[in-house]
Every structure is written in C-alpha cells, then in structure tokens.
C-alpha cells in the first residue's frame, strides 16, 4: 500500500502561474507549459503544496480557507474513519483485503491536495460512438481527431476552460502536448473551471488504449458516457464499466449520440430502453428532481441537444461538488466490499454472555475439583465437631485406632513385600494430572464459540487465536491452584471455627461422663460393702450417663450439619473463585479485549458506511 501522505512528487499549480503562451490558430491555446517549466515549479512547488494540503487560499495562507460544505465535512469524517479502520485492521486482515481501501485513501488525499476550483470530466465511449466529435463540439473547435479509422483516439486529450489545472492533468499523466484550450466564446464562459478529457475507445483492440481508459476513469471527478443507437446495449460497456460504477450515479452522464439517425419517435424508444438497462445495472436515474445519473439524447454532428448538455455540465461544474461526490462514491464502494469483514447480519453485538461466563467458571471449578474439596472441608468440620462433642470413651477408642493404624499398614506392606520377593515389581502408574486438561480445553472452546457467534470470519479467527493463546498454560496454573489451595481447603492446618454452642455440648458431655463415673463408684461401693446396698439408683445413674453421652453426640451431629455445610460451601467458593480468576485473567479478559477492539472497528466502519444507503448513490 502506498503512503497516504507522501505527496512530495506531485506537481502543483495554484492557478496563479502566468500563462504567456501564444494562442494557436482557431483559438486553441497550447497548455503544454503547465507544470513543465522546472525552474518555475521548483520555486513555488513546496509552498503551493503546503497551501493545498492545509486548505489555505491562494494568498499563501494569509486569509482563512473557505468553510467546508456539509457534504465535504461528512466526507472528511468518513475518510478519517476509514483511515482508522485500516490502521486497526492491519494485524487482523491481509494487505490484499485492505488494498482498495488504501487506494481510496491515497486517491482522496491526492485529489484533496489539488485544485478544488476545477472539475475533471472524462468523455468515454465505445468505438464509433462519436465521443471525440462531442468533445470537439463542447470545446467549440477541432481538438480531438475524428474519422473512419478505428481506433481514432490513441491517448487521452485534455481541454481546460481555465488556468490552474496543471496539477490535475499531471495526476492523469496527460503530457503537455495533449493539453488544449477551448475557443473563447460566451458559451465557453459557462464551463469555466471544467477540465474535459477525451479517452480512447473502451473496447479498443489495442490493450494500451483500454489501460488508459481504466486508469483515467479511476481518477476523474465525473464521466460522460457516450453511446450510439447501435451499441448502447453493448455487454462490455454495461458489465465492465456501468454496473461496477453504479454507485457513482451522481457524477455520471449517459448521452445517446447520433439521434439524428433515428426517425420519428425511435429516439424516445431507444432512450427509454437505455434507461431500462441503466436501471437493471443498479444506476439511480436523476429524474423528477431526484439526484442520480443524467440521461439525454443529442447529436454531436448536427448540434442537437449539445447546448443542453453544455448547460448541464456548466451547472455541474459551478457547484464544485463533483470531486467530493466522486470520493464519497469511492468510499461507498469500498465500504460495500468491506462489509462482510466487519458486519455480521442478524447479530446484535459480540460479547461473552453471563451464561457462557458461568458455564466457563463451572467447568474450571470442576477441573480443579472444587466440589470435592468442599465436601472434604465439610467432612473435616464435622469430624472436628465429633471430636469435640463425642463421648470420652469413643474419643479414646478413635485415638487408639489412629495409633494402631500406621503399624497395621506397615505390617501389611511388609507382608506384601515378602509375597512379591523374587517377582518383577510392577511399575507404578503414571500420576494423573490434578486438572483434567481435556475439560479445560473444552471449556475454552465453548466460551470462544460463544464469543465469536455472529462475528465475521477474520475477527472470529482472531478471537479463537486469542483464547487458545490464553489457555496455553491454563491447565498448569489450575494444577497449582488445585495442589496448594485445594489441599489447604480439604485438610485445613488450623481447626475450623467453633460455634457458640460447642462449650455447652462439651459441658453436657462432661456431665454425662461424671454421672457414669459417679454411678459406677456408687455401685462399686455397694459391692465391696462400704455403702448401703441400693442397686437401682447407681444403675439408673450409669444408664443415664451411658445413654446421655451418645444422645448429646447425636444432637451435636445434627446441629453441626448446617455449619459444616456452610463451611464446605465457603471452601468450595474460595477454590472456585481462584480458578475463575485464573480463567478470567488468561482467557476471558483477552477475549473481551479482542471483542472491544472489534466493536471499535465496527463503529469506525459504521461511520465509513454512513452514506452508503443513500438513494442518490446506489439503488439498493
């Protein structure tokens, strides 16, 4: 893509350069010196270019530039948005995709840096349509060669009705020997500011001629298409030129030449059929006061209708809005071609929904075992409650079992070693990952698919790549969380907090134990004869203690269910939040940033395409 601001090689004519060339016979002034005098151009070229780019007047910038029209202001906003759009899309789209947008920006910068007082109009047509004859008729003098030899016009020829158009003609690469001036008449005064360019035949058998046509048509402000009654429906004209340029209707004139050859009402019938073909091409017709292409019939040979065309061109030139309309149409055309890359029909806007976020966090929590860790924490809380509120005898038995279990396990291990002596020891299975990698990858794919729903393919691919890059080390990070935080949650180093009723339960359990001991001592005293034999009271005391202790423990276990469940849920929530935070930092936030970038790009595209739905530009 060429640079947008590097215009130092453009030659500029601010309209104040003196023209001292003698006028040739027939009123034709050779304008080949425009921009051709190197010494004169070197002296003023830089200052004039600065004035052109800054929009200052021809007085060197001393007076303020004229205010822009609303149409020009809107175009400036669209061009700025297109420039930002290309800049934001460089890393997401390939250069070929953005080539046309870059060309539009380049040509817009080049045209806006040249004379706004001139309107460049090209006269184009097929072989034998009479465009050169019409060109000479508008100029009032024989400029372009006409004749039966085909093709007659071999290179573009320019005719300027006023000075200061050298920069525009340099841009069209029209040499000085092919630059002419019209005959000075009262009719020519109405066309002041217009630069008319006669092009070679668009269906010429010479490839260089067609190249001239394509190159100049891409740079001029308006086009006069000249057709004749025999070839007005030519497929080359409609399919290669009119249909692709349907969006340039406001700067298009379609002229049916040689109407003098049609008898009676045949000219009107051919014009009606021509309008039908243009409508099929998608070109809006400027009829009944509506903006659009102008269609009329004339005869360049007899002069019939030429005056009407001259009047229309003069009014069109004096409006001085052709360049703005042409550039705006080019922007519309680029916006239409870029639309599939920035807009997805039927989609409100790219985002990660709350349901997708919740599902992503659930999958990560499942991968790190948050639910199992919460159950383990709940069991640990209840186990501590059982130790605190259980009967002393049961606690003593559990202590004995905990001391006995390691010795038992050691003995079993020794027996297993003796049994396997002389045999090949089976290799221990590879330790499974704490985090299920497949679950993590599936969670990332699911949230990426939700985020790209409805996105254009280039941006959907960018979002997927961002999600994949973020998930590259995510399983390992979740493994670390599961090993550290998960183990701390499942087997807490500190005892869980005790509720207020625990001291009362411990006191009740102690009371039941004392009752058992007191009843037992009382019964022993009776047995040894120290106390008076009364069997029933000590037995009742012992039974009350024996039943009361487990009853208090059971009641405490019932009361501990709620706090234990809340403790386990809190532990599960901490582990879930840690996993979700890791997933947000590595996947969700980068994906959201990419979606935000796309929304910014789409907003810029909306500004670029703001004028694309106008009826005056293209019939939808």
C-alpha positions in Angstrom: 0.0 0.0 0.0 1.4 3.4 -0.9 1.9 6.0 1.7 -1.1 8.2 2.4 0.8 11.4 3.0 3.9 11.2 0.8 2.9 13.5 -2.0 6.2 15.4 -2.4 6.5 14.3 -6.0 3.1 15.8 -7.1 3.4 18.9 -9.2 1.1 21.7 -8.1 -0.5 24.6 -9.9 -2.3 27.1 -7.7 -3.9 28.9 -10.6 -1.7 32.0 -10.4 1.1 30.9 -12.7 1.2 33.3 -15.6 0.2 31.8 -19.0 2.1 33.6 -21.7 1.9 31.1 -24.4 0.6 32.5 -27.7 -2.8 31.1 -28.7 -2.7 28.9 -31.7 -4.8 29.3 -34.7 -8.5 28.7 -34.3 -8.5 29.9 -30.7 -6.6 26.9 -29.3 -4.0 27.7 -26.7 -1.2 25.2 -26.2 -1.2 24.5 -22.4 1.8 22.2 -22.5 3.8 24.6 -20.4 1.6 24.0 -17.4 3.8 22.3 -14.8 6.5 21.7 -17.4 8.8 24.6 -16.5 11.1 23.0 -13.9 12.6 26.3 -12.6 9.3 28.0 -12.0 7.9 24.9 -10.4 10.8 24.4 -8.1 10.4 27.9 -6.7 6.8 27.6 -5.7 6.1 23.9 -5.6 6.7 23.4 -1.8 4.7 26.4 -0.7 1.8 25.6 -3.0 1.7 22.0 -1.8 1.5 23.2 1.8 -1.3 25.5 0.9 -3.1 22.7 -0.9 -2.8 20.2 1.9 -3.8 22.8 4.6 -6.7 24.0 2.5 -5.5 27.6 2.5 -6.3 30.0 -0.2 -4.1 31.2 -3.0 -2.7 34.1 -1.0 -0.1 31.9 0.9 -2.4 31.2 3.8 -2.9 34.8 4.9 -6.7 34.5 4.6 -8.7 31.7 6.1 -9.8 28.8 4.0 -13.4 28.8 2.9 -15.6 26.8 5.1 -16.3 23.2 4.1 -19.8 22.3 2.9 -21.8 19.8 5.0 -21.2 17.2 2.3 -17.4 17.8 2.5 -17.4 17.7 6.3 -19.2 14.4 6.2 -16.7 13.1 3.7 -13.8 14.2 5.9 -15.3 12.3 8.8 -15.7 9.2 6.7 -12.2 9.3 5.4 -10.8 9.7 8.9 -12.9 6.7 10.0 -11.6 4.7 7.0 -8.0 5.6 7.8 -8.5 4.4 11.5 -10.4 1.4 10.2 -7.4 0.4 8.0 -5.0 1.0 10.9 -6.9 -1.1 13.4 -7.3 -3.9 10.9 -3.8 -4.3 9.7 -3.0 -7.1 12.1 -6.3 -8.8 11.6 -6.7 -8.7 7.8 -4.3 -9.3 5.0 -2.9 -6.5 2.8 -4.9 -7.6 -0.3 -8.1 -7.2 1.5 -7.3 -3.6 2.6 -5.7 -2.7 -0.8 -8.8 -1.0 -2.2 -9.5 1.0 1.0 -5.8 2.1 0.9 -6.2 3.1 -2.7 -9.3 5.2 -1.9 -7.4 7.0 0.9 -4.4 7.6 -1.4 -6.5 9.0 -4.2 -8.7 11.0 -1.9 -5.6 12.6 -0.3 -4.2 13.3 -3.8 -7.4 14.9 -5.1 -8.0 17.0 -2.0 -4.4 18.3 -2.3 -5.2 19.6 -5.8 -7.3 22.5 -7.1 -10.8 22.4 -5.8 -11.9 25.0 -8.3 -11.7 22.6 -11.2 -13.9 19.7 -12.1 -12.4 16.9 -14.3 -14.9 15.3 -16.6 -14.0 12.3 -18.8 -15.7 11.6 -22.1 -15.8 7.8 -22.6 -17.4 5.5 -25.1 -17.1 2.6 -27.4 -15.7 2.6 -30.9 -17.7 4.7 -33.3 -20.0 6.3 -30.6 -18.9 9.8 -31.6 -17.3 10.8 -28.3 -14.5 12.7 -30.0 -17.0 14.6 -32.1 -18.9 15.5 -29.0 -15.7 16.5 -27.3 -14.8 18.9 -30.2 -18.4 20.2 -30.2 -18.2 21.1 -26.5 -14.8 22.8 -27.0 -16.1 24.7 -30.0 -13.0 23.8 -32.1 -11.4 20.7 -33.6 -9.1 19.3 -30.9 -9.5 15.5 -30.9 -9.0 13.7 -34.2 -12.1 12.2 -35.7 -12.6 9.9 -38.7 -13.5 6.5 -40.0 -10.2 4.9 -38.9 -10.6 2.8 -35.8 -9.4 3.4 -33.2 -9.0 7.1 -33.8 -8.1 8.4 -30.3 -4.9 6.7 -29.1 -4.2 8.7 -25.9 -6.2 10.9 -23.5 -6.5 14.5 -24.7 -7.4 17.3 -22.2 -9.2 20.6 -22.7 -9.2 23.1 -19.8 -11.5 26.0 -19.7 -9.4 27.9 -17.1 -5.8 28.1 -15.7 -4.6 26.2 -12.7 -5.4 22.6 -13.8 -1.8 21.5 -14.4 -1.6 19.5 -11.1 -4.8 17.6 -12.0 -3.5 16.9 -15.5 -0.2 15.7 -14.1 -2.1 13.3 -11.9 -3.9 12.0 -15.0 -0.4 11.6 -16.7 -1.5 13.7 -19.7 1.6 15.2 -21.3 1.8 18.9 -22.2 1.5 18.3 -25.9 -2.0 16.8 -25.4 -3.3 19.7 -23.3 -5.5 22.2 -25.1 -7.7 25.3 -24.5 -11.2 25.8 -26.0 -12.3 28.6 -28.2 -13.2 31.7 -26.1 -16.9 32.3 -26.6 -19.8 33.4 -24.4 -20.8 29.7 -24.2 -17.4 28.7 -23.1 -17.6 31.1 -20.1 -20.3 28.9 -18.6 -17.8 26.0 -18.5 -15.1 27.8 -16.7 -13.4 25.5 -14.2 -14.1 22.3 -16.2 -11.4 20.1 -17.5 -12.7 17.8 -20.2 -10.7 14.6 -21.1 -11.3 12.7 -24.3 -10.5 9.0 -23.7 -9.6 6.2 -26.2 -12.2 3.7 -27.1 -13.1 1.5 -24.1 -13.5 -1.6 -26.5 -10.3 -0.9 -28.4 -8.4 -3.8 -29.8 -5.2 -2.2 -28.5 -4.6 -3.1 -24.9 -2.7 0.1 -24.1 -5.8 2.1 -25.0 -8.0 0.2 -22.6 -5.4 0.7 -19.9 -5.6 4.4 -20.5 -9.3 4.3 -20.1 -9.2 2.3 -16.8 -6.5 4.5 -15.3 -8.2 7.8 -16.1 -11.7 6.7 -15.1 -10.4 5.8 -11.6 -9.1 9.4 -11.2 -11.6 11.8 -12.8 -14.4 13.6 -10.9 -17.2 12.7 -13.4 -17.8 10.7 -16.6 -19.9 11.4 -19.7 -20.7 8.0 -21.3 -21.4 8.4 -25.0 -23.4 5.6 -26.6 -24.9 5.3 -30.1 -28.2 3.6 -31.2 -26.4 0.5 -32.4 -24.2 -0.3 -29.4 -25.9 1.3 -26.4 -26.6 -2.2 -25.0 -23.1 -3.4 -25.5 -22.2 -6.0 -22.8 -18.6 -4.6 -22.4 -20.0 -1.2 -21.6 -22.5 -2.4 -19.1 -20.8 -5.3 -17.4 -17.3 -3.9 -17.2 -17.9 -0.2 -16.5 -21.5 0.9 -15.8 -22.5 -1.9 -13.5 -19.4 -1.7 -11.3 -19.7 2.1 -11.2 -23.4 2.1 -10.3 -22.6 3.8 -7.0 -21.3 6.8 -8.9 -24.6 7.8 -10.3 -24.4 11.4 -9.1 -21.3 12.0 -11.2 -22.5 10.1 -14.3 -23.9 11.4 -17.5 -25.2 9.0 -20.2 -25.5 10.5 -23.6 -27.2 8.8 -26.5 -25.4 10.3 -29.5 -26.5 10.2 -33.2 -30.2 10.7 -32.5 -30.4 12.4 -35.9 -30.1 8.9 -37.4 -33.3 7.7 -35.7 -36.6 8.5 -37.5 -39.7 9.8 -35.7 -40.2 8.5 -32.2 -37.4 6.0 -32.4 -35.1 8.2 -30.4 -37.5 8.3 -27.5 -37.9 4.5 -27.6 -34.2 4.0 -27.6 -33.8 6.4 -24.7 -36.5 4.5 -22.7 -34.7 1.2 -23.4 -31.4 2.8 -22.3 -33.0 3.9 -19.1 -34.3 0.4 -18.5 -30.8 -1.0 -19.0 -29.3 1.5 -16.6 -31.9 0.6 -14.1 -31.0 -3.0 -14.4 -27.4 -2.1 -13.9 -28.4 -0.6 -10.5 -27.8 3.0 -11.5 -30.2 5.5 -9.9 -31.6 7.9 -12.6 -31.8 11.6 -11.8 -35.4 12.1 -12.8 -38.3 14.1 -11.3 -35.9 16.2 -9.2 -34.2 13.2 -7.6 -30.3 13.0 -7.7 -28.8 10.4 -9.9 -27.4 9.9 -13.3 -28.4 12.2 -16.2 -29.6 10.6 -19.4 -30.3 12.6 -22.6 -30.1 12.3 -26.3 -28.2 14.5 -28.7 -26.4 14.7 -32.0 -22.8 15.9 -31.8 -22.8 16.2 -35.6 -25.8 18.5 -36.0 -25.5 20.2 -32.6 -29.0 19.0 -31.5 -29.0 18.7 -27.6 -25.4 19.7 -27.3 -26.4 23.1 -25.8 -28.5 21.3 -23.1 -25.5 19.1 -22.2 -23.2 22.1 -22.1 -25.7 23.9 -19.8 -25.9 20.8 -17.5 -22.1 20.5 -17.4 -21.7 24.2 -16.7 -24.1 24.0 -13.8 -22.5 20.8 -12.6 -19.0 22.4 -12.7 -20.1 25.6 -10.9 -21.5 23.5 -8.0 -17.9 22.4 -7.3 -19.0 19.3 -5.5 -18.1 16.7 -8.1 -14.8 15.7 -6.5 -16.5 15.3 -3.1 -19.2 13.2 -4.6 -16.8 11.0 -6.5 -14.6 10.4 -3.5 -17.7 9.7 -1.4 -18.9 7.2 -4.0 -15.5 5.5 -3.9 -15.8 5.3 -0.1 -19.2 3.8 -0.5 -17.9 1.2 -2.9 -15.1 0.3 -0.6 -17.5 0.1 2.3 -19.8 -2.3 0.4 -16.8 -4.6 -0.3 -15.6 -4.5 3.2 -19.0 -5.1 4.8 -18.6 -8.9 5.1 -15.4 -8.4 7.0 -16.9 -6.1 9.6 -20.6 -6.7 9.9 -22.5 -9.9 10.6 -26.1 -9.6 9.7 -28.6 -10.5 12.4 -26.2 -10.2 15.4 -26.7 -7.5 18.0 -23.1 -7.4 19.0 -20.2 -9.6 20.0 -20.0 -10.3 23.7 -19.5 -13.1 26.3 -22.8 -13.7 27.9 -23.4 -14.2 31.5 -24.5 -17.8 30.9 -21.3 -18.5 29.0 -19.1 -17.0 31.7 -20.9 -19.0 34.4 -20.5 -22.2 32.4 -16.8 -21.5 31.8 -16.2 -20.9 35.5 -18.2 -24.1 36.4 -16.0 -26.1 34.0 -12.8 -24.7 35.6 -14.2 -25.4 39.1 -14.9 -28.9 38.1 -11.5 -29.3 36.6 -9.8 -28.3 39.9 -12.2 -30.4 42.0 -13.8 -27.5 43.8 -16.9 -29.5 44.7 -14.9 -32.5 46.0 -12.7 -30.1 48.0 -15.8 -28.5 49.5 -17.1 -31.9 50.6 -13.8 -32.7 52.1 -13.8 -29.5 54.1 -17.4 -30.2 55.2 -16.3 -33.7 56.4 -13.3 -32.2 58.2 -15.6 -29.7 60.0 -18.0 -32.5 61.1 -15.1 -34.7 62.1 -13.8 -31.9 64.4 -17.3 -31.4 65.8 -17.4 -35.1 66.5 -14.1 -35.0 68.3 -15.2 -32.0 70.4 -18.7 -33.3 71.2 -18.1 -37.0 71.3 -18.1 -39.2 74.4 -14.7 -39.6 76.0 -14.7 -43.4 75.6 -15.4 -43.0 71.8 -12.7 -40.4 71.5 -10.3 -42.7 73.4 -11.1 -45.6 71.0 -10.5 -43.4 67.9 -7.2 -42.3 69.4 -6.2 -45.9 69.9 -7.2 -46.8 66.3 -5.2 -43.8 64.9 -2.1 -45.1 66.8 -2.7 -48.6 65.7 -3.4 -48.0 62.0 0.1 -47.0 60.9 1.6 -50.2 62.5 -1.1 -52.3 60.8 -0.4 -50.6 57.4 3.3 -51.1 57.9 2.8 -54.8 58.6 0.6 -55.2 55.5 3.3 -53.5 53.4 5.9 -55.9 54.8 3.8 -58.9 54.0 3.2 -57.6 50.5 7.0 -57.1 50.0 7.7 -60.7 51.2 5.0 -62.0 48.8 6.4 -60.1 45.9 10.1 -61.1 46.6 11.6 -62.7 43.5 8.9 -61.2 41.3 9.2 -58.3 38.9 7.8 -55.3 40.7 5.1 -53.7 38.6 5.8 -50.1 37.6 3.7 -47.6 39.4 1.1 -46.0 37.3 1.9 -42.5 36.0 0.4 -39.9 38.2 -2.7 -38.5 36.7 -3.0 -34.8 36.3 -4.8 -33.0 39.0 -6.6 -30.9 36.4 -8.3 -32.7 33.5 -6.7 -31.0 30.5 -9.4 -32.0 28.2 -12.1 -30.4 30.4 -10.1 -27.1 30.4 -9.7 -27.2 26.6 -13.3 -27.9 26.2 -14.3 -25.0 28.4 -12.0 -22.7 26.4 -13.5 -23.9 23.1 -17.0 -23.4 24.4 -16.5 -19.9 25.6 -14.7 -19.0 22.4 -17.5 -20.3 20.3 -20.0 -18.3 22.3 -17.9 -15.1 21.9 -17.5 -15.5 18.1 -21.1 -16.2 17.4 -22.1 -13.9 14.6 -18.7 -12.4 14.1 -17.2 -12.0 10.6 -14.7 -14.8 10.0 -11.4 -12.8 10.2 -12.4 -11.4 13.6 -13.8 -14.8 14.8 -10.5 -16.3 13.9 -8.6 -13.6 15.9 -10.8 -14.2 18.9 -10.2 -18.0 18.8 -6.5 -17.5 18.5 -6.6 -15.2 21.5 -8.5 -17.8 23.5 -6.0 -20.5 22.5 -3.0 -18.4 23.5 -4.6 -17.6 26.8 -5.3 -21.3 27.5 -1.8 -22.4 26.7 -0.6 -22.6 30.3 -4.0 -22.6 31.9 -4.1 -26.3 32.9 -0.8 -26.0 34.7 -1.9 -22.9 36.6 -5.1 -24.7 37.6 -3.0 -27.6 38.7 -1.0 -25.4 41.0 -4.2 -24.0 42.5 -5.6 -27.4 43.0 -2.5 -28.7 44.7 -2.0 -25.7 47.0 -5.3 -24.1 47.8 -7.3 -27.4 47.2 -5.2 -29.3 49.7 -5.4 -26.5 52.2 -9.2 -26.5 51.9 -9.6 -30.2 52.1 -7.2 -30.7 55.0 -7.0 -27.3 56.9 -4.0 -26.8 59.0 -5.9 -24.8 61.6 -9.1 -26.1 63.3 -12.3 -24.8 61.9 -14.0 -22.0 63.9 -16.3 -23.4 66.6 -19.9 -22.2 67.0 -21.1 -20.8 70.4 -23.0 -24.0 71.3 -19.9 -26.1 71.4 -18.9 -25.3 75.0 -22.4 -26.2 76.2 -22.2 -29.5 74.3 -18.7 -30.2 75.8 -20.1 -29.4 79.3 -23.1 -31.7 78.8 -20.8 -34.5 77.6 -18.6 -34.0 80.6 -21.7 -34.1 82.9 -22.8 -37.4 81.3 -19.3 -38.8 81.9 -19.3 -37.7 85.5 -22.7 -39.2 86.0 -21.4 -42.5 84.7 -18.4 -42.4 86.9 -20.4 -41.4 90.0 -22.9 -44.2 89.3 -20.1 -46.7 88.8 -18.3 -45.7 92.0 -21.6 -45.9 93.9 -22.2 -49.4 92.6 -18.6 -50.5 93.5 -19.0 -49.1 97.0 -22.2 -51.2 97.4 -20.4 -54.3 96.1 -17.5 -54.0 98.5 -19.9 -53.3 101.4 -18.8 -49.7 102.1 -22.2 -48.3 101.1 -25.7 -49.4 101.9 -26.9 -51.7 99.1 -29.3 -49.9 96.9 -28.8 -51.2 93.4 -31.4 -49.2 91.5 -30.1 -45.6 92.0 -26.5 -46.2 90.8 -27.7 -48.3 87.9 -30.1 -45.6 86.8 -27.2 -43.0 87.0 -24.9 -45.2 84.9 -27.6 -45.9 82.3 -28.4 -42.2 82.2 -24.8 -41.4 81.6 -24.3 -44.2 79.0 -27.4 -43.1 77.1 -27.0 -39.4 77.6 -23.4 -39.2 76.2 -24.3 -40.7 72.7 -27.5 -38.7 72.8 -25.6 -35.4 73.2 -23.2 -36.5 70.5 -26.1 -37.3 68.1 -27.7 -34.0 68.9 -24.4 -32.2 68.2 -24.0 -34.0 64.9 -27.5 -32.9 63.9 -26.7 -29.3 64.9 -23.3 -29.4 63.1 -24.8 -30.2 59.7 -25.7 -26.6 58.8 -22.4 -25.0 59.9 -20.4 -27.9 58.3 -22.3 -27.4 55.0 -21.7 -23.7 55.1 -18.0 -24.2 55.8 -17.7 -26.6 52.9 -19.6 -24.3 50.6 -17.3 -21.4 51.6 -14.2 -23.6 50.9 -15.7 -24.6 47.5 -16.4 -20.9 46.7 -12.8 -19.9 47.5 -11.4 -22.6 45.3 -14.0 -21.8 42.6 -13.1 -18.1 42.7 -9.4 -18.8 42.5 -9.9 -21.0 39.4 -12.3 -18.4 37.9 -9.9 -15.6 38.5 -7.2 -17.6 36.7 -9.5 -18.2 33.8 -10.6 -14.6 33.6 -7.0 -13.3 33.6 -5.8 -15.8 30.9 -8.8 -16.3 28.7 -11.9 -14.1 29.3 -10.2 -10.7 29.6 -8.0 -11.2 26.5 -11.1 -12.3 24.6 -13.1 -9.4 25.9 -10.3 -7.0 24.8 -10.3 -8.5 21.3 -14.1 -8.1 21.2 -13.8 -4.5 22.3 -11.3 -3.9 19.5 -13.8 -5.4 17.1 -16.5 -3.1 18.4 -14.3 -0.1 17.9 -13.5 -1.2 14.4 -17.2 -1.8 13.7 -18.0 1.7 14.9 -15.5 3.1 12.5 -17.0 1.0 9.7 -20.4 2.4 10.6 -19.0 5.9 10.1 -17.4 4.9 6.8 -20.7 3.4 5.6 -22.9 6.2 6.8 -23.6 7.5 3.3 -23.7 4.1 1.6 -27.5 3.7 1.8 -28.4 7.0 0.1 -30.7 6.6 -2.9 -28.8 9.2 -4.6 -25.8 7.0 -4.8 -26.9 3.4 -5.5 -30.3 1.8 -5.9 -30.5 -0.9 -3.3 
